[in-house]
Amino acid sequence: MNTPRDFLGYGPNPPDMRWPGGAGLAVSLVLNIEEGAELSLADGDEANESVHEVVQPVVGAPDLCLASHFEYGTRVGWHRINQVMAEAGVPMTLNACARSLIGVPWLARQAVADGHEICSHGWRWEAHAGMDEAHERELIARAHREIARVAGVAPVGWHTKSSPSVNTRRLLVEHGGFHYDSDAYNDDLPYYVPVAGRPHLVLPYAFDTNDMRFFGTQGFVRGQDFADYVIDAFDWLLRESRHGAKMMSIGLHLRIIGRAARIGGLQTALAHLRQAGGSGVWIARRDAIARHWLEAVPATD
């Protein structure tokens, strides 16, 4: 199936707007909550998840090593990351799989009490590409319903692991409970796309300013590597934002940046954002960014 692509975007004419307080750069810190939603034979799934620290996946039997690695995220990583965020005084968006939150309702309640957003990261931690439409529709509704039940607040944003299906965005609009999605990596600003006869808001995400690069052969090794890369991106976007608004996403994971040898990189990056940005930077939840964009940059037909 062919899907339309836009290689121009805003081009040389981005919207003439500013973020709250006259800031030029909006920064979104996204903490992915996936623990307990990874594929696991032990949890009744059809296979074990293959993406984690160990590169030798277990096939046909429960993977106890996999389970233990993911458990670290909620047992230790969450508390460490949340403390650093609290000390920095910045809000986060939690990209949370619904099945994850069901297993750790205390985390959902604490996050909401601390002023963070809960965004839907799907039912399980899985791609939606090629998924049967009826099945995907049910999973979207189920994720929305269960997150609202556990967290006490319904999610207004959506982000699929890896690739969405060709139907995902339309199904989100038809559901009616979502104000934005982050299933794009193609811009430094939000933008509208026409979906089911109406404008739908997209807040692009990023895989480079993301702790997932601690995995792989050409990524981060030490916490300072993460800090340096994030700071380089931030400084450049801040400079560009003097001439036109910009948005920056920083992706985090409980079981990755939450490790003792990496958390210092996050702390260093946050300190730089607060000190170097000043009034020119707005660190905000994604729902707040979406809300401001919807008001400041109305969609045109």
C-alpha positions in Angstrom: 0.0 0.0 0.0 1.3 3.4 -1.0 1.1 6.2 1.6 1.7 9.9 0.8 5.1 11.3 1.9 6.1 15.0 2.4 9.7 15.7 1.7 9.3 19.5 2.0 7.6 20.1 5.3 7.7 23.7 6.3 10.7 24.3 4.1 12.0 27.9 4.5 8.7 29.1 5.9 8.1 27.6 9.4 5.2 29.0 11.4 5.8 32.4 13.0 5.2 31.6 16.6 6.7 31.5 20.0 6.3 29.1 23.0 4.9 30.3 26.3 6.9 33.2 27.9 8.4 34.0 24.5 10.6 31.0 24.5 12.0 29.8 21.1 12.8 26.2 22.0 10.4 23.7 23.6 12.1 20.7 25.1 10.2 17.4 25.8 11.6 14.8 28.1 10.0 11.4 27.3 10.4 8.5 29.7 9.4 5.2 28.2 7.6 2.7 30.5 7.8 -0.7 28.8 8.6 -3.1 31.6 6.1 -6.0 31.8 4.8 -5.2 28.3 7.7 -6.8 26.4 6.9 -10.0 24.6 7.3 -12.9 27.0 6.4 -16.6 26.8 6.1 -16.6 30.5 3.3 -14.0 30.2 1.5 -15.9 27.6 2.8 -14.1 24.5 3.7 -15.8 21.3 7.4 -15.3 21.6 10.1 -13.6 23.8 11.3 -10.1 23.2 14.6 -10.1 21.3 15.7 -6.5 22.0 17.5 -6.0 25.3 21.1 -6.1 26.7 21.7 -9.8 25.8 22.0 -10.5 22.1 21.3 -14.2 22.4 17.5 -14.5 22.6 15.8 -17.5 24.2 13.4 -19.3 21.8 10.8 -21.7 22.9 11.2 -21.3 26.6 10.7 -18.5 29.2 13.6 -16.1 29.1 14.5 -15.4 32.8 17.4 -13.2 31.9 15.2 -11.0 29.8 12.7 -10.7 32.6 15.3 -9.7 35.1 16.8 -7.0 32.9 13.3 -5.4 32.4 12.5 -5.7 36.1 15.5 -3.4 36.9 13.6 -0.5 35.3 10.8 -0.4 37.8 12.7 -1.8 40.8 15.5 0.7 40.6 15.6 2.9 37.5 12.3 4.7 38.1 13.2 5.9 41.6 16.7 7.1 40.4 15.3 8.9 37.4 12.4 10.4 39.2 14.7 11.8 41.9 16.9 13.5 39.3 13.9 15.0 37.5 12.5 16.2 40.8 15.8 17.8 41.7 15.8 19.6 38.3 12.2 20.6 38.7 11.2 19.5 35.2 8.1 17.7 33.9 8.1 14.5 31.9 5.8 12.7 29.5 5.7 9.0 30.4 5.3 6.9 27.2 3.6 4.0 29.0 2.5 0.7 27.7 -0.9 -0.1 29.3 0.2 -3.6 30.3 3.2 -2.1 32.0 1.1 0.2 34.2 -1.2 -2.6 35.2 1.8 -4.3 36.8 3.1 -1.2 38.5 0.0 0.9 39.4 2.0 2.7 42.1 4.3 4.1 39.5 1.4 5.5 37.5 -0.1 7.1 40.6 3.2 8.6 41.7 3.9 10.0 38.2 0.5 11.7 38.0 0.9 13.1 41.6 4.3 14.5 40.6 2.8 16.4 37.7 3.9 14.2 34.8 1.9 13.2 31.7 0.9 9.7 30.9 0.9 9.0 27.1 -0.2 5.7 25.6 2.7 3.6 24.2 0.3 0.9 23.1 -1.1 -2.1 24.9 2.1 -4.2 24.5 5.6 -3.1 23.6 5.2 -4.0 19.9 5.1 -2.5 16.4 1.7 -2.2 14.8 2.9 -2.4 11.2 0.9 -5.0 9.3 -1.5 -5.5 12.2 -5.1 -6.5 11.4 -7.3 -3.4 11.5 -10.0 -4.8 13.8 -7.4 -6.1 16.2 -5.5 -2.8 16.2 -8.7 -0.8 16.9 -9.4 -3.0 19.9 -5.8 -2.6 21.2 -5.9 1.2 20.9 -9.2 1.3 22.8 -8.0 -1.2 25.4 -4.7 0.7 26.0 -6.6 4.0 26.4 -9.2 2.4 28.8 -6.7 0.6 31.0 -4.3 3.6 31.3 -7.2 5.8 32.4 -8.3 3.2 34.9 -4.8 2.6 36.5 -3.5 6.2 36.3 -6.8 8.0 37.0 -6.1 10.2 33.9 -6.9 9.3 30.3 -4.0 9.6 27.9 -4.4 12.2 25.1 -1.2 11.2 23.2 -0.1 8.1 21.4 3.3 6.7 20.3 3.8 3.3 18.7 6.9 1.2 19.3 8.8 1.2 16.0 6.4 1.5 13.1 2.7 2.2 13.2 0.4 0.5 10.7 -1.1 2.4 7.7 -4.3 2.5 9.8 -3.0 3.6 13.2 -3.4 7.4 12.8 -6.9 7.0 11.4 -7.9 4.7 14.2 -6.6 7.2 16.8 -8.7 9.9 15.2 -11.8 7.7 15.1 -11.3 6.7 18.7 -11.6 10.4 19.6 -9.6 10.4 22.8 -6.2 11.4 21.4 -5.1 15.0 20.7 -1.8 14.1 19.1 0.6 11.3 18.2 4.3 11.0 18.0 4.7 8.4 15.3 7.1 10.5 13.2 10.8 11.4 13.2 10.8 13.9 10.4 10.8 17.4 11.8 11.9 19.7 14.6 8.4 21.2 14.9 4.8 19.8 15.3 2.7 19.8 12.2 -0.8 18.8 11.1 -1.8 16.0 8.8 -5.3 15.5 7.3 -6.8 12.3 8.8 -10.4 11.1 8.2 -11.4 14.6 7.0 -9.9 16.6 9.8 -6.5 18.0 10.8 -4.6 15.8 13.2 -1.5 17.0 15.2 1.8 15.2 15.1 4.6 15.9 17.6 7.7 14.3 16.1 10.0 12.2 18.3 13.7 11.5 17.9 16.0 8.4 18.1 19.3 10.3 18.2 18.8 12.3 21.4 17.8 9.1 23.0 19.3 6.7 25.6 18.5 3.8 23.3 21.9 4.5 21.7 23.6 2.9 24.7 22.6 -0.3 22.8 24.5 -1.0 19.5 28.0 -0.6 18.2 28.0 3.1 17.3 26.2 4.7 20.2 26.9 5.8 23.8 29.2 4.1 26.2 29.5 6.4 29.2 26.9 8.7 30.7 28.9 11.7 29.5 28.5 10.5 25.9 24.7 10.9 26.3 25.1 14.3 28.0 27.5 15.6 25.3 25.2 14.6 22.4 22.1 16.0 24.0 23.9 19.2 24.9 25.2 19.6 21.3 21.7 19.2 19.9 20.2 21.5 22.4 22.8 24.3 21.8 22.3 24.2 18.1 18.5 24.2 18.3 18.6 27.0 20.8 20.7 29.1 18.5 18.3 28.4 15.6 15.3 29.1 17.8 16.3 32.8 17.9 15.0 33.1 14.4 12.1 30.6 14.5 10.5 28.3 17.0 12.0 24.8 17.5 11.1 21.6 19.4 13.5 19.0 20.9 12.7 15.5 22.2 14.9 13.6 24.6 14.0 9.9 24.9 14.7 8.0 28.1 14.1 4.4 29.3 13.9 3.2 32.9 16.2 0.2 32.3 18.7 2.2 30.3 19.4 5.7 31.6 18.3 4.4 35.1 21.6 2.5 35.5 24.1 4.0 38.0 26.8 4.6 35.4 24.5 6.4 33.0 22.2 8.6 35.3 24.9 11.2 35.7 24.7 11.9 32.0 21.0 12.8 32.4 21.8 15.0 35.4 24.5 16.8 33.5 22.3 17.4 30.5 19.4 18.7 32.6 21.7 21.1 34.4 22.9 22.5 31.1 19.4 22.9 29.8 18.3 24.9 32.8 21.4 27.0 33.0 22.1 27.7 29.3 18.5 28.0 28.1 17.1 30.6 30.5 13.9 32.3 29.3 14.5 31.1 25.8 13.6 27.5 26.7 10.3 25.9 27.7 10.7 22.4 29.2 7.2 21.0 29.0 5.0 17.9 28.8 4.0 16.8 25.3 0.3 17.4 26.0 1.2 21.0 27.0 3.2 21.4 23.8 0.3 20.0 21.8 -2.2 22.3 23.5 -0.1 25.4 22.9 0.4 24.5 19.2 -3.3 23.9 18.7 -4.0 27.4 20.1 -1.1 29.3 18.6 -1.0 27.6 15.1 -4.6 26.8 14.1 -4.8 24.2 11.3 -5.7 25.5 7.9 -7.8 23.6 5.3 
